[in-house]
Amino acid sequence: MDRDLKGRAAIVTGAATGIGAATALLLAKRGAHVAINYSKSEADARAVAKAAGEAGAQAIAVQADVSKDADCRKLAAAAFEAFGRIDILVNNAGTTKFAGHTDLDALSADDFAHIYAVNVIGPFQMTRACRDHLKAHGDGSVVNVSSIAAIEGIGSSIAYAASKGALNTMTLSLARALAPEIRVNAVCPGYVATEWFSRRFGDDASAQLATSVGEKNPLKSVATADDIAHAISFLAGPESRQVTGETLLIDSGMHLALVGANR
């Protein structure tokens, strides 16, 4: 796969940190030019763009809120202006609100609307904004970053799980609607050990959480951002040219442990 994406161009939303950053860097190492989208973390996004440039790719950092259609169109236009084409779209930007699943009063209609705006409407708007460019060369690829929450009804809140379930369904719909020129797939990570947990809970608590989750998983491990990036890269590249409408679960076997626990 060494630089086998040379000459192609990608947009990765929510690419300033975590899975998005790891994906942007991996695509750059494979030779793709990369538009690194961020909502608020400009410094982080520019650092990722610099690292992508050092990997030999052209890279730009573009601020855009994917919940806003005008921003999605702006992002697509900026990528096309910079690179002259768009071949890969990774819809990674996401949001949530932490609320216990048994506390139905913890979520408001506004909470649902905001989470759906970013996690569902955002990927739709980005796909629509990039559609013509993705179709132009007959082998465009869209990869949606979903979650095990979509499959198991778990996660940070009911609203989050429901939004990712909607994203999985939309992946199927778009795969049908955009074939044969564009493939549309999704990855569904389980727990992923990223700096997001460290920022939220602190380094020690984050490490303890990863250890605890890993011990319960059949593979006795948890995924890293790089693990998820490799799966996204696979679905984005020519090696998966016969794959569309697929949702790939990457969870160290977590779903197997959950099934066992529910019996």
C-alpha positions, 0 to 999 in steps of 0.5 A: 500500500506504500503511496498507492493513493498518490494523486488522489485527494481526501477530506477527513472531518473532525481530523484535528485529533484522535481517529480523524487525525490518525486517518488523515496521517495514514492517508497522507502516508499512502500518498493522498492529499488531505483536507483536515477539517476542524470545528474548534481545534485550529492549532491541533488541525494545523499540526496534523496538516504539517505532519501530513505535509512532512509525509509527502502529501499536500495538506490543508486545514479547513474550519467547518461545522458539518452540521451547517450545510453552507460549511460543508459546501465550503469545505468541499470547495476548499478541498477541490480548489486545493487539490483539483479532485476529491476521491475519498470522504471520511465522515468522522466528526461526531458529538455526544452528551453523556447521560445514563440510559436509564435516566430518560430526563437527562436528554432534551429534544435539543440534545437529540437535535444537536447530536443528530445534526452532527452525527447524521445530518453532517455526514449526509450534507458532506456526502452531498457536497462532495458527490459530483467530485467523488463521482468524477473518476468513477471510484469515489469512496465514503467512509462513515465513522459509526460506533458499536453503540449503533449495534448494541444500543450502548454508549454515552447516551441513548441519543448517541446510540440512536444517531449512530444507528441512523448513520448505519442505515444511511450508509446502506441508503447512500451505498445504493443511491451512489453506486456504481461510481461511489462506494459507501461503507462504515466502521463501528469502533468499540472502545478506542483508547484516544486522548479524548478520554485523557482530556475528559477523565485524566490520564490515570482514570483513562488508563484504568478504564482502558485496562478494565475494558480490555480485560473484558474483551475476548481479545484482551485489548482495546483498539487505538486510533491507528487501528481504526485508521487502518480499517478506514484506510482499507475501505477508502482504498482500491483494495476494497473496491468490491465492498460497499454498504458494509459496516465493519465492527472493530471492537476487540470482540466486545460485542461477543462479551456483551452477548454473553453477559446478556444470556 
